[in-house]
Amino acid sequence: MVQNKPNHDDRSDNVEKLQDMVQNTLENIDKAEETMAFSSEEEKAKIEQKNKRREQSIQGFREEIEDESVARENGYQ
């Protein structure tokens, strides 16, 4: 029988991972906006809605980056 061993909670690179996620999401927004030039009105509306959700995600990522930065400074206690 195989026992599942819990993984160590390594948060040391969370800030960097979150920053990458912000950067990737910003790039996706830019690509989507470029696509809008060749899209129908219906597609444009969908892209705009998706980009709004992406912007909300970015805000959440940034809040999490702040939290992780504080936790890192405090030694993750």
N, C-alpha and C positions, 0 to 999 in steps of 0.2 A: 504494500500500500504506500502510495506517495503522499507525503505530507506537504501541504502548501506552507511555505515559509513567507511571512510578510516581507515586502521590500522595505528597505530603509527609506525614510522620507528625506530625500536629498533635495533641499530647496535652494542650494547654492547658486544654481544658474537660472532660477525662475525669472529674475528681472530681465536677463538677456533673451530668454525664450519669449517673454511677453513683448519685449521691444521688437523682436523679429516678427511677431504676429501683427503688431501695429503696422510695421513697414509693409508686410505682405498685404494687409488689408487696404492700406493707402494705395498700393500699386494696383490692386483689384479695382478700386474706385476709379483710378485714372483710366485703366483699360476699358472699364464699362462706359465711362464718359466718352471715350474715343469711339466706341461702338455705337453710341447714340446717334452719331452723324449719319449712320447708314440704316437706322432702325425706323420702323413704323411708329406711329403715335402710341399704339398699344404697347409695343416693346419698350419705347422710351419711358412710359409710365411705370412699367415693371422694373426697369433699370433704376429709375429714380427711387422707387420704394426700397429696392434692395440696397441701394447706396445709403439710404437713410438708416437702414438696419445696420449696415457696416459701420456707419459713423457712431451709432449707439454702442456697437461692440468696441470700437476704438476707445470710447469714453470709459467703458468698463475695464478694458485692458489698462488704461492709464491709471485708473483708481487702484487696480490691483498692483501695478508697478509701484505706486506710492506705498501701498501696504507692505509689499515685499521688501522695498528699500528700507523702510523703518524696521521691519523684522530683522533684516540683515544687520543693520546698525546695532540692534539690540541683541545680537547673537542668537536669533531665532528662539527666544525664550517664551 
